[in-house]
Amino acid sequence: MAQEFPKQADVVIVGGGIVGCSIAYHLTKIGITNVVVLERKQLTSGTTWHAAGLVGQLRASRNLTELAKYTTSLFEGLEKETGQATGFKQNGSISLALSDGRYEELLRGASMAKNFGLAVDVLPLGELKERIPHYNFEGVKGGVFLPKDGQVNPIDVTQALAAGARSRGAKVFENTKVTRILTKDGRATGVETTQGTITADKVVVASGMWSRELGRSVGVNIPLHACEHFYIVSEPIEKLPRNMPVVRVPDECTYYKEDAGKLMVGAFEPKAKPWGGGGIDDEHAFVTLPEDMDHFEPILTSAIARVPLLETAGIQLFFNGPESFTPDVRYYLGEAPELKDLFMATGFNSIGIQSSGGAGLVLADWIKNGHSPMDVNGMDIRRIHSFQSNKAYVRDRVTESLGLLYAMHWPYRQAETARGVRRSPFYQYTEKLGAVFGEVNGWERPNWYALPGMKKEYEYSYGRQNWFPAAQAEADALKNDVVFFDQSSFAKYEVAGRDACKVLNRISSNNVDVEPGKLVYTQWLNERGGIEADLTVTRLAEDRFLVVTGAVPQTRDMAWLKKHTPADAHCVAVDVTSGLPMLSIMGLKSRALLEKLSGADLSNAAFPFGTSQELEIGYARVRASRITYVGELGWELYIPAEFAAHVIETVLAAGAEFKLKPAGMHTMNNARMEKAYRHWGHDIADEDTPLEAGLGFACAWDKPGGFIGKDALLPHRGKGFPKRMVALALEDTSADAPMIYHEEPVYRDGVIVGSTTSGAFGHRMGLSLGLAYVKNEGGVTAEWINAGTWEVELAWKKYPAKVQLQSFYDPKSERIKA
């Protein structure tokens, strides 16, 4: 009997792949049962049906690993729950390294896995040969085994998830194309389909490679593009072990999976082939693309050499199918910043099967409670910028994205495609000074400045990279003389109106109701006390403020500000980033240089730390704010864009007398690590409170009206914190001391008590530094820290470390306030 097509639903999910069905499954599990899944053709007919079905657990962060672990546990019990076979097998996975750099990457990943509670083994060659004897081990340095990894049949799992959702009341409609998302008053209200209209409280876009165009139709940016993805399946191979683990050889861009006695060989080649840029055929379903043996042949040649059994086995299937990829190879979750009640779960970059359970779990909870149940900011749709939906940009970038799944994940690696999108007015000047640019959200930012005779390019490694001498010279100039940074990429909003102060003071944990000309460092918190943003607010006038935040959260922080501005408030926020480039002047001689340039008195009495004034530089008027992210005396100069060229020319002309040098973002990051300054997205996020992060000083507990999150924090104020951020430094100060990066295990007296959040080399101190959260039920105090012996595990080896609550460089901030 045919289902009656509904007129209303609590949640409509557009897309019947594994992710869409997982969301429906998890919504119904938490009591939201009036759910409708709409599939334009048949379930799994877009991408899911031809996925390889690999189920890996180790991801780049603790929370994403926890979600992957959850996906595995879900698949383990799904067949018993629903009666639908899933093809789940848990034979584990082995990754092989063919180079020293790759082996260190695997070892660092193994340390992370241990830190995240995953079963993991580092295997010597002899044991590797025992586990996969049919492989050729020529050139293999070593490998890592994750015994809980597995594989599934994607079609069967999707049908099981759909069955579970249906059993609790969800409705699934195939051959039902969504022709329009309905909107009213800035929110999604339902969908129009080929079978009729459904109104809904929430709409979810889980449409894979169709998502970009669907989002664009209602002004929502979902940057993704399909690429051709290749694999072959052999004829049955009698000698192939049926319990063979999934094997990855990323240096050869390949993965291998046993399936019913056959061997699947897939690839993530360095340069991918974008597909579907001109639009996707309306009848697209279970589509295969033309073979391209010329493109795949190098992969196949190395595969035959790696697994000699393939040499005599026939190829049963040469498969080529489209999958969607995003510019940063991370999928999209969460509510669209442009349209309320429209949620994303799309752009899964060939890891949709292993991500499906966790993504469904998180998004269902997000829809029910209005916020994510954990920190998933790396996946949050609010990280993207509107320009990234440009068709040419996303097409060019995804040629690189696909290959990044198996490329070396070098520290400081820079994108190579779709470059030069956003350039500050200082770009041409910094380029002439030797800048080597990195890219963040399209911005070309000077990362370091090549010294005479140096190549203006990166030589990547996990140790001290080729730019370290340049960074050392910049750090020396920062400490002893004066440098300038191009910080134009930092996001800036002007907030104005008679209610601007009231709105900002409620959102901000610190008190921004200060005199005009005062600058306030603050966080924006959620109701649970977690940190949603970390920024500064400068009061320009009674009814006008300047908010400055990082480049990455530009979209996110504006969305948070608008979401928490009452509809009846006389308060308007405008993003002025493009019109207000910023040049910072930092270092011992910054005062002397700026006094000469401006003729103003910049003494402590006339221009205290944490204040902002207008100065005249050359023929321009600029806003100068005395603040720092590098731990030295300095000012940030906010310059109207049309005056920017004139100002930098004037600064450079006067700077020679003071030994002014340019400095890059690597030096800024190294310096902020020496000062233990937190970085949103690495060290602090929406699961971390200011008290845990050591930022309680930025909470104005007694200000009138309080602030969002205050009630959640009050019970913990003044008490010991079981979780606390600390600064750490390796005791090894030799030239080959290893580098700290992120998510490395931290030991106290031989027991893991935490993990690093970020790390860098402090050139002013000659130390390998990091920040970390550590835990102790009795409270993380200086006494507890000092009573322990500390180590950090890097690439499967432990290194002694010093740990303390305050920064290692100038802990009393005497240089800043000099």
Secondary structure as UniProt FT lines:
FT   STRAND          8..14
FT   HELIX           18..29
FT   TURN            30..31
FT   STRAND          35..38
FT   TURN            43..47
FT   HELIX           48..50
FT   STRAND          54..55
FT   HELIX           62..82
FT   STRAND          93..97
FT   HELIX           100..115
FT   TURN            116..117
FT   STRAND          121..123
FT   HELIX           125..131
FT   TURN            133..134
FT   TURN            138..139
FT   STRAND          142..146
FT   TURN            147..148
FT   STRAND          150..151
FT   HELIX           154..167
FT   TURN            168..169
FT   STRAND          171..173
FT   STRAND          178..184
FT   TURN            185..186
FT   STRAND          187..193
FT   TURN            194..195
FT   STRAND          196..205
FT   HELIX           208..210
FT   HELIX           211..216
FT   TURN            217..219
FT   STRAND          225..234
FT   TURN            238..239
FT   TURN            242..243
FT   STRAND          246..249
FT   HELIX           250..252
FT   STRAND          254..259
FT   TURN            260..261
FT   STRAND          262..267
FT   STRAND          274..275
FT   TURN            277..278
FT   TURN            282..283
FT   HELIX           293..306
FT   HELIX           308..311
FT   STRAND          315..325
FT   TURN            327..328
FT   STRAND          332..335
FT   STRAND          342..346
FT   TURN            349..350
FT   HELIX           352..369
FT   TURN            377..379
FT   HELIX           381..383
FT   HELIX           386..389
FT   HELIX           391..404
FT   TURN            405..406
FT   TURN            411..412
FT   TURN            425..426
FT   HELIX           427..432
FT   TURN            433..434
FT   STRAND          435..440
FT   TURN            441..442
FT   STRAND          443..449
FT   TURN            452..453
FT   TURN            466..467
FT   HELIX           468..480
FT   STRAND          482..486
FT   TURN            488..489
FT   STRAND          491..496
FT   TURN            498..499
FT   HELIX           500..507
FT   TURN            516..517
FT   STRAND          518..525
FT   TURN            527..528
FT   STRAND          531..541
FT   TURN            542..543
FT   STRAND          544..549
FT   TURN            552..553
FT   HELIX           554..563
FT   TURN            567..568
FT   STRAND          572..575
FT   HELIX           577..579
FT   STRAND          582..586
FT   TURN            588..589
FT   HELIX           590..598
FT   TURN            604..606
FT   TURN            609..610
FT   STRAND          611..617
FT   TURN            618..619
FT   STRAND          620..625
FT   STRAND          634..638
FT   HELIX           641..643
FT   HELIX           644..655
FT   HELIX           656..658
FT   STRAND          660..662
FT   HELIX           665..674
FT   TURN            675..676
FT   TURN            681..683
FT   TURN            686..687
FT   TURN            690..694
FT   HELIX           696..698
FT   TURN            701..702
FT   TURN            704..705
FT   TURN            708..709
FT   HELIX           710..713
FT   HELIX           714..716
FT   TURN            717..718
FT   STRAND          723..730
FT   TURN            735..736
FT   STRAND          745..748
FT   TURN            749..750
FT   STRAND          751..762
FT   TURN            763..766
FT   STRAND          767..775
FT   TURN            777..778
FT   HELIX           782..786
FT   STRAND          790..794
FT   TURN            795..796
FT   STRAND          797..804
FT   TURN            811..812
FT   TURN            814..817
//
